[in-house]
Amino acid sequence: MIKIEIPGCGAIQIAHLVLDYNGTLAFDGTLLPGVKETLMQLTERLQVHVITADTFGLVRENLIDIPCTLSVLPPDGQTEAKREYVRRLGAAAVAAIGNGRNDRLMLQEAALGIAVIQREGAAVETLLAARVVCPDIVHALELLLFPLRLKATLRA
């Protein structure tokens, strides 16, 4: 668990990390550099969940060594399915990271929603639903490893 005390906003206690795959953890289906190592560090403190349509069919192969829960979604209804997944975990204890339009409700629902802007870009609706926006996934994951960075960004 990660506890972050944010002046003017209160405390956030994160037990789950919910991640989109393509465009967030991966580009064209392949895990981005630095993601595996950073995720491995986070699995020591959080339950990691990856939720995806697996567009390129590579998610299982790429996550094989990472202790996480994988949910492959059907192509239709992904936006609602991702939000419901966060709700089932208990949204108040979830950090969620994504970039696509279908991630916007997941980020909005989570206690901490982080949008990333990488090679695929990011949907404007998703950026507006996030509490924090990062230039890439490794920097986003490091916010959870080094919570004082989040405190500096979110304090009132």
mmCIF file of the C-alpha atoms, coordinates in Angstrom:
data_MODEL
# 
_entry.id   MODEL 
# 
loop_
_atom_site.group_PDB 
_atom_site.id 
_atom_site.type_symbol 
_atom_site.label_atom_id 
_atom_site.label_alt_id 
_atom_site.label_comp_id 
_atom_site.label_asym_id 
_atom_site.label_entity_id 
_atom_site.label_seq_id 
_atom_site.pdbx_PDB_ins_code 
_atom_site.Cartn_x 
_atom_site.Cartn_y 
_atom_site.Cartn_z 
_atom_site.occupancy 
_atom_site.B_iso_or_equiv 
_atom_site.pdbx_formal_charge 
_atom_site.auth_seq_id 
_atom_site.auth_comp_id 
_atom_site.auth_asym_id 
_atom_site.auth_atom_id 
_atom_site.pdbx_PDB_model_num 
ATOM 1   C CA . MET A 1 1   ? 0.000   0.000   0.000   1.00 0.00 ? 1   MET A CA 1 
ATOM 2   C CA . ILE A 1 2   ? 1.094   3.546   -0.686  1.00 0.00 ? 2   ILE A CA 1 
ATOM 3   C CA . LYS A 1 3   ? -0.163  6.373   1.509   1.00 0.00 ? 3   LYS A CA 1 
ATOM 4   C CA . ILE A 1 4   ? 0.140   9.943   0.297   1.00 0.00 ? 4   ILE A CA 1 
ATOM 5   C CA . GLU A 1 5   ? -0.786  12.907  2.487   1.00 0.00 ? 5   GLU A CA 1 
ATOM 6   C CA . ILE A 1 6   ? -1.633  15.838  0.212   1.00 0.00 ? 6   ILE A CA 1 
ATOM 7   C CA . PRO A 1 7   ? -1.986  19.261  1.877   1.00 0.00 ? 7   PRO A CA 1 
ATOM 8   C CA . GLY A 1 8   ? -5.367  20.772  1.091   1.00 0.00 ? 8   GLY A CA 1 
ATOM 9   C CA . CYS A 1 9   ? -6.646  17.504  -0.411  1.00 0.00 ? 9   CYS A CA 1 
ATOM 10  C CA . GLY A 1 10  ? -6.298  14.927  2.363   1.00 0.00 ? 10  GLY A CA 1 
ATOM 11  C CA . ALA A 1 11  ? -4.815  11.447  2.309   1.00 0.00 ? 11  ALA A CA 1 
ATOM 12  C CA . ILE A 1 12  ? -4.871  8.925   -0.504  1.00 0.00 ? 12  ILE A CA 1 
ATOM 13  C CA . GLN A 1 13  ? -4.223  5.258   0.291   1.00 0.00 ? 13  GLN A CA 1 
ATOM 14  C CA . ILE A 1 14  ? -3.515  3.251   -2.853  1.00 0.00 ? 14  ILE A CA 1 
ATOM 15  C CA . ALA A 1 15  ? -3.686  -0.549  -2.790  1.00 0.00 ? 15  ALA A CA 1 
ATOM 16  C CA . HIS A 1 16  ? -4.369  -1.211  -6.496  1.00 0.00 ? 16  HIS A CA 1 
ATOM 17  C CA . LEU A 1 17  ? -2.806  0.066   -9.689  1.00 0.00 ? 17  LEU A CA 1 
ATOM 18  C CA . VAL A 1 18  ? -4.978  -0.346  -12.793 1.00 0.00 ? 18  VAL A CA 1 
ATOM 19  C CA . LEU A 1 19  ? -3.244  0.129   -16.120 1.00 0.00 ? 19  LEU A CA 1 
ATOM 20  C CA . ASP A 1 20  ? -4.256  0.274   -19.735 1.00 0.00 ? 20  ASP A CA 1 
ATOM 21  C CA . TYR A 1 21  ? -1.861  -1.675  -21.970 1.00 0.00 ? 21  TYR A CA 1 
ATOM 22  C CA . ASN A 1 22  ? -1.587  -0.392  -25.551 1.00 0.00 ? 22  ASN A CA 1 
ATOM 23  C CA . GLY A 1 23  ? -0.591  3.253   -25.675 1.00 0.00 ? 23  GLY A CA 1 
ATOM 24  C CA . THR A 1 24  ? 0.141   3.235   -21.943 1.00 0.00 ? 24  THR A CA 1 
ATOM 25  C CA . LEU A 1 25  ? 2.473   0.348   -21.075 1.00 0.00 ? 25  LEU A CA 1 
ATOM 26  C CA . ALA A 1 26  ? 3.176   -0.663  -24.668 1.00 0.00 ? 26  ALA A CA 1 
ATOM 27  C CA . PHE A 1 27  ? 3.606   0.712   -28.171 1.00 0.00 ? 27  PHE A CA 1 
ATOM 28  C CA . ASP A 1 28  ? 2.300   -1.434  -31.023 1.00 0.00 ? 28  ASP A CA 1 
ATOM 29  C CA . GLY A 1 29  ? 1.838   -4.271  -28.519 1.00 0.00 ? 29  GLY A CA 1 
ATOM 30  C CA . THR A 1 30  ? 5.413   -4.291  -27.184 1.00 0.00 ? 30  THR A CA 1 
ATOM 31  C CA . LEU A 1 31  ? 6.247   -3.208  -23.641 1.00 0.00 ? 31  LEU A CA 1 
ATOM 32  C CA . LEU A 1 32  ? 8.031   0.146   -23.546 1.00 0.00 ? 32  LEU A CA 1 
ATOM 33  C CA . PRO A 1 33  ? 11.609  0.404   -22.194 1.00 0.00 ? 33  PRO A CA 1 
ATOM 34  C CA . GLY A 1 34  ? 11.821  0.666   -18.413 1.00 0.00 ? 34  GLY A CA 1 
ATOM 35  C CA . VAL A 1 35  ? 8.231   -0.448  -17.805 1.00 0.00 ? 35  VAL A CA 1 
ATOM 36  C CA . LYS A 1 36  ? 8.955   -4.010  -16.670 1.00 0.00 ? 36  LYS A CA 1 
ATOM 37  C CA . GLU A 1 37  ? 11.598  -2.951  -14.140 1.00 0.00 ? 37  GLU A CA 1 
ATOM 38  C CA . THR A 1 38  ? 9.462   -0.154  -12.725 1.00 0.00 ? 38  THR A CA 1 
ATOM 39  C CA . LEU A 1 39  ? 6.345   -2.330  -12.509 1.00 0.00 ? 39  LEU A CA 1 
ATOM 40  C CA . MET A 1 40  ? 8.325   -5.030  -10.706 1.00 0.00 ? 40  MET A CA 1 
ATOM 41  C CA . GLN A 1 41  ? 9.230   -2.492  -8.024  1.00 0.00 ? 41  GLN A CA 1 
ATOM 42  C CA . LEU A 1 42  ? 5.584   -1.456  -7.662  1.00 0.00 ? 42  LEU A CA 1 
ATOM 43  C CA . THR A 1 43  ? 4.332   -5.044  -7.325  1.00 0.00 ? 43  THR A CA 1 
ATOM 44  C CA . GLU A 1 44  ? 6.089   -5.136  -3.963  1.00 0.00 ? 44  GLU A CA 1 
ATOM 45  C CA . ARG A 1 45  ? 3.703   -2.432  -2.677  1.00 0.00 ? 45  ARG A CA 1 
ATOM 46  C CA . LEU A 1 46  ? 0.578   -2.609  -4.848  1.00 0.00 ? 46  LEU A CA 1 
ATOM 47  C CA . GLN A 1 47  ? -1.649  -5.119  -6.565  1.00 0.00 ? 47  GLN A CA 1 
ATOM 48  C CA . VAL A 1 48  ? -1.129  -4.439  -10.262 1.00 0.00 ? 48  VAL A CA 1 
ATOM 49  C CA . HIS A 1 49  ? -3.948  -4.930  -12.768 1.00 0.00 ? 49  HIS A CA 1 
ATOM 50  C CA . VAL A 1 50  ? -3.669  -4.619  -16.545 1.00 0.00 ? 50  VAL A CA 1 
ATOM 51  C CA . ILE A 1 51  ? -6.904  -4.196  -18.460 1.00 0.00 ? 51  ILE A CA 1 
ATOM 52  C CA . THR A 1 52  ? -6.857  -4.234  -22.261 1.00 0.00 ? 52  THR A CA 1 
ATOM 53  C CA . ALA A 1 53  ? -8.480  -5.259  -25.517 1.00 0.00 ? 53  ALA A CA 1 
ATOM 54  C CA . ASP A 1 54  ? -5.057  -6.703  -26.474 1.00 0.00 ? 54  ASP A CA 1 
ATOM 55  C CA . THR A 1 55  ? -5.265  -5.230  -29.968 1.00 0.00 ? 55  THR A CA 1 
ATOM 56  C CA . PHE A 1 56  ? -1.917  -6.720  -31.030 1.00 0.00 ? 56  PHE A CA 1 
ATOM 57  C CA . GLY A 1 57  ? -2.316  -10.061 -29.216 1.00 0.00 ? 57  GLY A CA 1 
ATOM 58  C CA . LEU A 1 58  ? 0.970   -9.686  -27.313 1.00 0.00 ? 58  LEU A CA 1 
ATOM 59  C CA . VAL A 1 59  ? -0.080  -8.765  -23.778 1.00 0.00 ? 59  VAL A CA 1 
ATOM 60  C CA . ARG A 1 60  ? 0.231   -12.234 -22.222 1.00 0.00 ? 60  ARG A CA 1 
ATOM 61  C CA . GLU A 1 61  ? 3.669   -12.758 -23.750 1.00 0.00 ? 61  GLU A CA 1 
ATOM 62  C CA . ASN A 1 62  ? 4.926   -9.355  -22.606 1.00 0.00 ? 62  ASN A CA 1 
ATOM 63  C CA . LEU A 1 63  ? 3.593   -9.587  -19.038 1.00 0.00 ? 63  LEU A CA 1 
ATOM 64  C CA . ILE A 1 64  ? 4.574   -13.212 -18.394 1.00 0.00 ? 64  ILE A CA 1 
ATOM 65  C CA . ASP A 1 65  ? 7.225   -12.347 -15.765 1.00 0.00 ? 65  ASP A CA 1 
ATOM 66  C CA . ILE A 1 66  ? 5.289   -9.535  -14.087 1.00 0.00 ? 66  ILE A CA 1 
ATOM 67  C CA . PRO A 1 67  ? 3.052   -10.539 -11.162 1.00 0.00 ? 67  PRO A CA 1 
ATOM 68  C CA . CYS A 1 68  ? -0.204  -8.864  -12.139 1.00 0.00 ? 68  CYS A CA 1 
ATOM 69  C CA . THR A 1 69  ? -3.851  -9.568  -12.814 1.00 0.00 ? 69  THR A CA 1 
ATOM 70  C CA . LEU A 1 70  ? -4.646  -9.419  -16.525 1.00 0.00 ? 70  LEU A CA 1 
ATOM 71  C CA . SER A 1 71  ? -8.127  -8.751  -17.901 1.00 0.00 ? 71  SER A CA 1 
ATOM 72  C CA . VAL A 1 72  ? -8.632  -8.912  -21.657 1.00 0.00 ? 72  VAL A CA 1 
ATOM 73  C CA . LEU A 1 73  ? -11.814 -7.103  -22.674 1.00 0.00 ? 73  LEU A CA 1 
ATOM 74  C CA . PRO A 1 74  ? -14.003 -7.621  -25.723 1.00 0.00 ? 74  PRO A CA 1 
ATOM 75  C CA . PRO A 1 75  ? -13.818 -4.782  -28.291 1.00 0.00 ? 75  PRO A CA 1 
ATOM 76  C CA . ASP A 1 76  ? -17.205 -3.309  -27.340 1.00 0.00 ? 76  ASP A CA 1 
ATOM 77  C CA . GLY A 1 77  ? -18.039 -1.550  -24.083 1.00 0.00 ? 77  GLY A CA 1 
ATOM 78  C CA . GLN A 1 78  ? -14.465 -1.032  -22.907 1.00 0.00 ? 78  GLN A CA 1 
ATOM 79  C CA . THR A 1 79  ? -15.015 2.404   -21.398 1.00 0.00 ? 79  THR A CA 1 
ATOM 80  C CA . GLU A 1 80  ? -17.701 1.194   -18.994 1.00 0.00 ? 80  GLU A CA 1 
ATOM 81  C CA . ALA A 1 81  ? -15.914 -2.105  -18.328 1.00 0.00 ? 81  ALA A CA 1 
ATOM 82  C CA . LYS A 1 82  ? -12.777 -0.278  -17.215 1.00 0.00 ? 82  LYS A CA 1 
ATOM 83  C CA . ARG A 1 83  ? -14.756 1.999   -14.903 1.00 0.00 ? 83  ARG A CA 1 
ATOM 84  C CA . GLU A 1 84  ? -16.602 -0.981  -13.420 1.00 0.00 ? 84  GLU A CA 1 
ATOM 85  C CA . TYR A 1 85  ? -13.317 -2.784  -12.853 1.00 0.00 ? 85  TYR A CA 1 
ATOM 86  C CA . VAL A 1 86  ? -12.066 0.181   -10.788 1.00 0.00 ? 86  VAL A CA 1 
ATOM 87  C CA . ARG A 1 87  ? -15.343 0.280   -8.859  1.00 0.00 ? 87  ARG A CA 1 
ATOM 88  C CA . ARG A 1 88  ? -15.149 -3.443  -8.028  1.00 0.00 ? 88  ARG A CA 1 
ATOM 89  C CA . LEU A 1 89  ? -11.663 -2.960  -6.575  1.00 0.00 ? 89  LEU A CA 1 
ATOM 90  C CA . GLY A 1 90  ? -12.875 -0.026  -4.466  1.00 0.00 ? 90  GLY A CA 1 
ATOM 91  C CA . ALA A 1 91  ? -12.160 3.192   -6.351  1.00 0.00 ? 91  ALA A CA 1 
ATOM 92  C CA . ALA A 1 92  ? -10.923 5.017   -3.235  1.00 0.00 ? 92  ALA A CA 1 
ATOM 93  C CA . ALA A 1 93  ? -7.904  2.672   -3.128  1.00 0.00 ? 93  ALA A CA 1 
ATOM 94  C CA . VAL A 1 94  ? -7.093  2.721   -6.861  1.00 0.00 ? 94  VAL A CA 1 
ATOM 95  C CA . ALA A 1 95  ? -4.575  4.594   -8.966  1.00 0.00 ? 95  ALA A CA 1 
ATOM 96  C CA . ALA A 1 96  ? -5.310  4.255   -12.686 1.00 0.00 ? 96  ALA A CA 1 
ATOM 97  C CA . ILE A 1 97  ? -3.109  5.133   -15.648 1.00 0.00 ? 97  ILE A CA 1 
ATOM 98  C CA . GLY A 1 98  ? -4.173  5.413   -19.274 1.00 0.00 ? 98  GLY A CA 1 
ATOM 99  C CA . ASN A 1 99  ? -4.105  7.501   -22.425 1.00 0.00 ? 99  ASN A CA 1 
ATOM 100 C CA . GLY A 1 100 ? -7.037  6.509   -24.621 1.00 0.00 ? 100 GLY A CA 1 
ATOM 101 C CA . ARG A 1 101 ? -10.563 7.809   -24.761 1.00 0.00 ? 101 ARG A CA 1 
ATOM 102 C CA . ASN A 1 102 ? -11.757 4.487   -23.364 1.00 0.00 ? 102 ASN A CA 1 
ATOM 103 C CA . ASP A 1 103 ? -9.650  5.141   -20.237 1.00 0.00 ? 103 ASP A CA 1 
ATOM 104 C CA . ARG A 1 104 ? -11.315 8.418   -19.271 1.00 0.00 ? 104 ARG A CA 1 
ATOM 105 C CA . LEU A 1 105 ? -13.984 7.021   -16.919 1.00 0.00 ? 105 LEU A CA 1 
ATOM 106 C CA . MET A 1 106 ? -11.465 4.702   -15.264 1.00 0.00 ? 106 MET A CA 1 
ATOM 107 C CA . LEU A 1 107 ? -9.196  7.677   -14.498 1.00 0.00 ? 107 LEU A CA 1 
ATOM 108 C CA . GLN A 1 108 ? -12.135 9.776   -13.328 1.00 0.00 ? 108 GLN A CA 1 
ATOM 109 C CA . GLU A 1 109 ? -13.413 7.019   -11.019 1.00 0.00 ? 109 GLU A CA 1 
ATOM 110 C CA . ALA A 1 110 ? -10.058 6.193   -9.404  1.00 0.00 ? 110 ALA A CA 1 
ATOM 111 C CA . ALA A 1 111 ? -8.754  8.035   -6.344  1.00 0.00 ? 111 ALA A CA 1 
ATOM 112 C CA . LEU A 1 112 ? -5.763  8.951   -8.480  1.00 0.00 ? 112 LEU A CA 1 
ATOM 113 C CA . GLY A 1 113 ? -6.091  9.121   -12.258 1.00 0.00 ? 113 GLY A CA 1 
ATOM 114 C CA . ILE A 1 114 ? -2.931  9.668   -14.273 1.00 0.00 ? 114 ILE A CA 1 
ATOM 115 C CA . ALA A 1 115 ? -2.915  10.288  -18.019 1.00 0.00 ? 115 ALA A CA 1 
ATOM 116 C CA . VAL A 1 116 ? 0.176   9.709   -20.123 1.00 0.00 ? 116 VAL A CA 1 
ATOM 117 C CA . ILE A 1 117 ? 1.040   11.346  -23.427 1.00 0.00 ? 117 ILE A CA 1 
ATOM 118 C CA . GLN A 1 118 ? 3.347   9.126   -25.440 1.00 0.00 ? 118 GLN A CA 1 
ATOM 119 C CA . ARG A 1 119 ? 3.826   8.183   -29.094 1.00 0.00 ? 119 ARG A CA 1 
ATOM 120 C CA . GLU A 1 120 ? 0.108   7.437   -29.570 1.00 0.00 ? 120 GLU A CA 1 
ATOM 121 C CA . GLY A 1 121 ? -0.857  10.709  -27.934 1.00 0.00 ? 121 GLY A CA 1 
ATOM 122 C CA . ALA A 1 122 ? -3.726  11.009  -25.480 1.00 0.00 ? 122 ALA A CA 1 
ATOM 123 C CA . ALA A 1 123 ? -7.431  11.732  -25.824 1.00 0.00 ? 123 ALA A CA 1 
ATOM 124 C CA . VAL A 1 124 ? -8.408  15.201  -24.613 1.00 0.00 ? 124 VAL A CA 1 
ATOM 125 C CA . GLU A 1 125 ? -11.302 13.751  -22.589 1.00 0.00 ? 125 GLU A CA 1 
ATOM 126 C CA . THR A 1 126 ? -8.831  11.500  -20.786 1.00 0.00 ? 126 THR A CA 1 
ATOM 127 C CA . LEU A 1 127 ? -6.488  14.377  -20.018 1.00 0.00 ? 127 LEU A CA 1 
ATOM 128 C CA . LEU A 1 128 ? -9.397  16.312  -18.522 1.00 0.00 ? 128 LEU A CA 1 
ATOM 129 C CA . ALA A 1 129 ? -10.466 13.314  -16.403 1.00 0.00 ? 129 ALA A CA 1 
ATOM 130 C CA . ALA A 1 130 ? -6.987  12.847  -14.897 1.00 0.00 ? 130 ALA A CA 1 
ATOM 131 C CA . ARG A 1 131 ? -5.641  14.491  -11.747 1.00 0.00 ? 131 ARG A CA 1 
ATOM 132 C CA . VAL A 1 132 ? -2.091  14.345  -13.117 1.00 0.00 ? 132 VAL A CA 1 
ATOM 133 C CA . VAL A 1 133 ? -0.659  14.215  -16.644 1.00 0.00 ? 133 VAL A CA 1 
ATOM 134 C CA . CYS A 1 134 ? 2.802   12.768  -17.335 1.00 0.00 ? 134 CYS A CA 1 
ATOM 135 C CA . PRO A 1 135 ? 4.987   12.758  -20.442 1.00 0.00 ? 135 PRO A CA 1 
ATOM 136 C CA . ASP A 1 136 ? 5.489   8.970   -20.340 1.00 0.00 ? 136 ASP A CA 1 
ATOM 137 C CA . ILE A 1 137 ? 4.617   5.814   -18.427 1.00 0.00 ? 137 ILE A CA 1 
ATOM 138 C CA . VAL A 1 138 ? 7.902   5.458   -16.530 1.00 0.00 ? 138 VAL A CA 1 
ATOM 139 C CA . HIS A 1 139 ? 7.527   8.965   -15.083 1.00 0.00 ? 139 HIS A CA 1 
ATOM 140 C CA . ALA A 1 140 ? 3.904   8.159   -14.176 1.00 0.00 ? 140 ALA A CA 1 
ATOM 141 C CA . LEU A 1 141 ? 4.883   4.925   -12.410 1.00 0.00 ? 141 LEU A CA 1 
ATOM 142 C CA . GLU A 1 142 ? 7.702   6.708   -10.593 1.00 0.00 ? 142 GLU A CA 1 
ATOM 143 C CA . LEU A 1 143 ? 5.150   9.081   -9.059  1.00 0.00 ? 143 LEU A CA 1 
ATOM 144 C CA . LEU A 1 144 ? 3.925   6.074   -7.097  1.00 0.00 ? 144 LEU A CA 1 
ATOM 145 C CA . LEU A 1 145 ? 7.432   4.940   -6.177  1.00 0.00 ? 145 LEU A CA 1 
ATOM 146 C CA . PHE A 1 146 ? 8.306   8.453   -4.997  1.00 0.00 ? 146 PHE A CA 1 
ATOM 147 C CA . PRO A 1 147 ? 5.028   9.842   -3.566  1.00 0.00 ? 147 PRO A CA 1 
ATOM 148 C CA . LEU A 1 148 ? 6.553   13.157  -2.510  1.00 0.00 ? 148 LEU A CA 1 
ATOM 149 C CA . ARG A 1 149 ? 6.493   14.035  -6.215  1.00 0.00 ? 149 ARG A CA 1 
ATOM 150 C CA . LEU A 1 150 ? 2.722   13.564  -6.199  1.00 0.00 ? 150 LEU A CA 1 
ATOM 151 C CA . LYS A 1 151 ? 2.432   15.621  -3.054  1.00 0.00 ? 151 LYS A CA 1 
ATOM 152 C CA . ALA A 1 152 ? 4.290   18.474  -4.739  1.00 0.00 ? 152 ALA A CA 1 
ATOM 153 C CA . THR A 1 153 ? 2.040   18.299  -7.813  1.00 0.00 ? 153 THR A CA 1 
ATOM 154 C CA . LEU A 1 154 ? -1.352  17.945  -6.108  1.00 0.00 ? 154 LEU A CA 1 
ATOM 155 C CA . ARG A 1 155 ? -1.092  20.077  -2.975  1.00 0.00 ? 155 ARG A CA 1 
ATOM 156 C CA . ALA A 1 156 ? -3.423  23.039  -2.693  1.00 0.00 ? 156 ALA A CA 1 
# 
